[in-house]
Amino acid sequence: MEYQFSPIKFNDMSHIRDSVFSILRNAILDKKLKPGQRLVERTIAEQLGVSRTPVREAIRKLELERLVTHIPRKGVVVSGFTKEDIMEILLIRASLEALICSIAATKIKPKDVERLQSLAKEILEEHENENFTRSNKLNDKFHEIVYRAAESPRVYNLFNTLREYITKFTQVAYYKPGRPEEVWIEHSEIIQALRDHDKLRADAAAKRHVENSSKAFLEMASWDK
């Protein structure tokens, strides 16, 4: 039986196009929509309770991300997500995170550094209490503070195109035994470099954090060969 979408709640309607795109992309990343499965605009629109226009726009964006493919006489089908796709995104993430941290080191305010310190501690505590959903949200907030501290909208927008992928990769990586404690150390190194306004150390600390996160993800993840 094919995956069925649930209607979008009314309070999501102000961002309907983004909501539809996010729903479809997550369904592909979570393998609820399988490689080779057709995406039918009308069916998806009916299930989500929206018009076909936002669904059409979402499918176009999915094509740009190579998550779906238009095949003549068959329509739009799910392309799937390969190990090569994952490796490419992880490589881009490492470069962007290092760049963002090095820029943030020259601009970040003391109150933001203190907030990062507080969040790092909360993240570790929530993991120790096995509140994984909460800790993942706090982790997103931690990195969001750094991204915004850089005050580089173009870099921020580039990173945003990968945000949902990165969130999912991070969630998987955190299940590696000992990873939460490693993250505490890595976050602390990033924070200290930012506090000292040291661009080179911030760059190196961010890169090390992403490389370790990527390694943990690859150890814990599974994908179709």
Secondary structure as a PSIPRED ss2 file (coil, helix, strand):
# PSIPRED VFORMAT (PSIPRED V4.0)

   1 M C   1.000  0.000  0.000
   2 E C   1.000  0.000  0.000
   3 Y C   1.000  0.000  0.000
   4 Q C   1.000  0.000  0.000
   5 F C   1.000  0.000  0.000
   6 S C   1.000  0.000  0.000
   7 P C   1.000  0.000  0.000
   8 I C   1.000  0.000  0.000
   9 K C   1.000  0.000  0.000
  10 F H   0.000  1.000  0.000
  11 N H   0.000  1.000  0.000
  12 D H   0.000  1.000  0.000
  13 M H   0.000  1.000  0.000
  14 S H   0.000  1.000  0.000
  15 H H   0.000  1.000  0.000
  16 I H   0.000  1.000  0.000
  17 R H   0.000  1.000  0.000
  18 D H   0.000  1.000  0.000
  19 S H   0.000  1.000  0.000
  20 V H   0.000  1.000  0.000
  21 F H   0.000  1.000  0.000
  22 S H   0.000  1.000  0.000
  23 I H   0.000  1.000  0.000
  24 L H   0.000  1.000  0.000
  25 R H   0.000  1.000  0.000
  26 N H   0.000  1.000  0.000
  27 A H   0.000  1.000  0.000
  28 I H   0.000  1.000  0.000
  29 L H   0.000  1.000  0.000
  30 D C   1.000  0.000  0.000
  31 K C   1.000  0.000  0.000
  32 K C   1.000  0.000  0.000
  33 L C   1.000  0.000  0.000
  34 K C   1.000  0.000  0.000
  35 P C   1.000  0.000  0.000
  36 G C   1.000  0.000  0.000
  37 Q C   1.000  0.000  0.000
  38 R E   0.000  0.000  1.000
  39 L E   0.000  0.000  1.000
  40 V C   1.000  0.000  0.000
  41 E H   0.000  1.000  0.000
  42 R H   0.000  1.000  0.000
  43 T H   0.000  1.000  0.000
  44 I H   0.000  1.000  0.000
  45 A H   0.000  1.000  0.000
  46 E H   0.000  1.000  0.000
  47 Q H   0.000  1.000  0.000
  48 L H   0.000  1.000  0.000
  49 G C   1.000  0.000  0.000
  50 V C   1.000  0.000  0.000
  51 S C   1.000  0.000  0.000
  52 R H   0.000  1.000  0.000
  53 T H   0.000  1.000  0.000
  54 P H   0.000  1.000  0.000
  55 V H   0.000  1.000  0.000
  56 R H   0.000  1.000  0.000
  57 E H   0.000  1.000  0.000
  58 A H   0.000  1.000  0.000
  59 I H   0.000  1.000  0.000
  60 R H   0.000  1.000  0.000
  61 K H   0.000  1.000  0.000
  62 L H   0.000  1.000  0.000
  63 E H   0.000  1.000  0.000
  64 L H   0.000  1.000  0.000
  65 E C   1.000  0.000  0.000
  66 R C   1.000  0.000  0.000
  67 L C   1.000  0.000  0.000
  68 V E   0.000  0.000  1.000
  69 T E   0.000  0.000  1.000
  70 H E   0.000  0.000  1.000
  71 I E   0.000  0.000  1.000
  72 P C   1.000  0.000  0.000
  73 R C   1.000  0.000  0.000
  74 K C   1.000  0.000  0.000
  75 G E   0.000  0.000  1.000
  76 V E   0.000  0.000  1.000
  77 V E   0.000  0.000  1.000
  78 V E   0.000  0.000  1.000
  79 S C   1.000  0.000  0.000
  80 G C   1.000  0.000  0.000
  81 F C   1.000  0.000  0.000
  82 T C   1.000  0.000  0.000
  83 K H   0.000  1.000  0.000
  84 E H   0.000  1.000  0.000
  85 D H   0.000  1.000  0.000
  86 I H   0.000  1.000  0.000
  87 M H   0.000  1.000  0.000
  88 E H   0.000  1.000  0.000
  89 I H   0.000  1.000  0.000
  90 L H   0.000  1.000  0.000
  91 L H   0.000  1.000  0.000
  92 I H   0.000  1.000  0.000
  93 R H   0.000  1.000  0.000
  94 A H   0.000  1.000  0.000
  95 S H   0.000  1.000  0.000
  96 L H   0.000  1.000  0.000
  97 E H   0.000  1.000  0.000
  98 A H   0.000  1.000  0.000
  99 L H   0.000  1.000  0.000
 100 I H   0.000  1.000  0.000
 101 C H   0.000  1.000  0.000
 102 S H   0.000  1.000  0.000
 103 I H   0.000  1.000  0.000
 104 A H   0.000  1.000  0.000
 105 A C   1.000  0.000  0.000
 106 T C   1.000  0.000  0.000
 107 K C   1.000  0.000  0.000
 108 I C   1.000  0.000  0.000
 109 K C   1.000  0.000  0.000
 110 P H   0.000  1.000  0.000
 111 K H   0.000  1.000  0.000
 112 D H   0.000  1.000  0.000
 113 V H   0.000  1.000  0.000
 114 E H   0.000  1.000  0.000
 115 R H   0.000  1.000  0.000
 116 L H   0.000  1.000  0.000
 117 Q H   0.000  1.000  0.000
 118 S H   0.000  1.000  0.000
 119 L H   0.000  1.000  0.000
 120 A H   0.000  1.000  0.000
 121 K H   0.000  1.000  0.000
 122 E H   0.000  1.000  0.000
 123 I H   0.000  1.000  0.000
 124 L H   0.000  1.000  0.000
 125 E H   0.000  1.000  0.000
 126 E H   0.000  1.000  0.000
 127 H H   0.000  1.000  0.000
 128 E H   0.000  1.000  0.000
 129 N C   1.000  0.000  0.000
 130 E C   1.000  0.000  0.000
 131 N C   1.000  0.000  0.000
 132 F H   0.000  1.000  0.000
 133 T H   0.000  1.000  0.000
 134 R H   0.000  1.000  0.000
 135 S H   0.000  1.000  0.000
 136 N H   0.000  1.000  0.000
 137 K H   0.000  1.000  0.000
 138 L H   0.000  1.000  0.000
 139 N H   0.000  1.000  0.000
 140 D H   0.000  1.000  0.000
 141 K H   0.000  1.000  0.000
 142 F H   0.000  1.000  0.000
 143 H H   0.000  1.000  0.000
 144 E H   0.000  1.000  0.000
 145 I H   0.000  1.000  0.000
 146 V H   0.000  1.000  0.000
 147 Y H   0.000  1.000  0.000
 148 R H   0.000  1.000  0.000
 149 A H   0.000  1.000  0.000
 150 A C   1.000  0.000  0.000
 151 E C   1.000  0.000  0.000
 152 S C   1.000  0.000  0.000
 153 P H   0.000  1.000  0.000
 154 R H   0.000  1.000  0.000
 155 V H   0.000  1.000  0.000
 156 Y H   0.000  1.000  0.000
 157 N H   0.000  1.000  0.000
 158 L H   0.000  1.000  0.000
 159 F H   0.000  1.000  0.000
 160 N H   0.000  1.000  0.000
 161 T C   1.000  0.000  0.000
 162 L C   1.000  0.000  0.000
 163 R H   0.000  1.000  0.000
 164 E H   0.000  1.000  0.000
 165 Y H   0.000  1.000  0.000
 166 I H   0.000  1.000  0.000
 167 T H   0.000  1.000  0.000
 168 K H   0.000  1.000  0.000
 169 F H   0.000  1.000  0.000
 170 T H   0.000  1.000  0.000
 171 Q H   0.000  1.000  0.000
 172 V H   0.000  1.000  0.000
 173 A H   0.000  1.000  0.000
 174 Y C   1.000  0.000  0.000
 175 Y C   1.000  0.000  0.000
 176 K C   1.000  0.000  0.000
 177 P C   1.000  0.000  0.000
 178 G C   1.000  0.000  0.000
 179 R H   0.000  1.000  0.000
 180 P H   0.000  1.000  0.000
 181 E H   0.000  1.000  0.000
 182 E H   0.000  1.000  0.000
 183 V H   0.000  1.000  0.000
 184 W H   0.000  1.000  0.000
 185 I H   0.000  1.000  0.000
 186 E H   0.000  1.000  0.000
 187 H H   0.000  1.000  0.000
 188 S H   0.000  1.000  0.000
 189 E H   0.000  1.000  0.000
 190 I H   0.000  1.000  0.000
 191 I H   0.000  1.000  0.000
 192 Q H   0.000  1.000  0.000
 193 A H   0.000  1.000  0.000
 194 L H   0.000  1.000  0.000
 195 R H   0.000  1.000  0.000
 196 D C   1.000  0.000  0.000
 197 H C   1.000  0.000  0.000
 198 D C   1.000  0.000  0.000
 199 K H   0.000  1.000  0.000
 200 L H   0.000  1.000  0.000
 201 R H   0.000  1.000  0.000
 202 A H   0.000  1.000  0.000
 203 D H   0.000  1.000  0.000
 204 A H   0.000  1.000  0.000
 205 A H   0.000  1.000  0.000
 206 A H   0.000  1.000  0.000
 207 K H   0.000  1.000  0.000
 208 R H   0.000  1.000  0.000
 209 H H   0.000  1.000  0.000
 210 V H   0.000  1.000  0.000
 211 E H   0.000  1.000  0.000
 212 N H   0.000  1.000  0.000
 213 S H   0.000  1.000  0.000
 214 S H   0.000  1.000  0.000
 215 K H   0.000  1.000  0.000
 216 A H   0.000  1.000  0.000
 217 F H   0.000  1.000  0.000
 218 L H   0.000  1.000  0.000
 219 E H   0.000  1.000  0.000
 220 M H   0.000  1.000  0.000
 221 A C   1.000  0.000  0.000
 222 S C   1.000  0.000  0.000
 223 W C   1.000  0.000  0.000
 224 D C   1.000  0.000  0.000
 225 K C   1.000  0.000  0.000
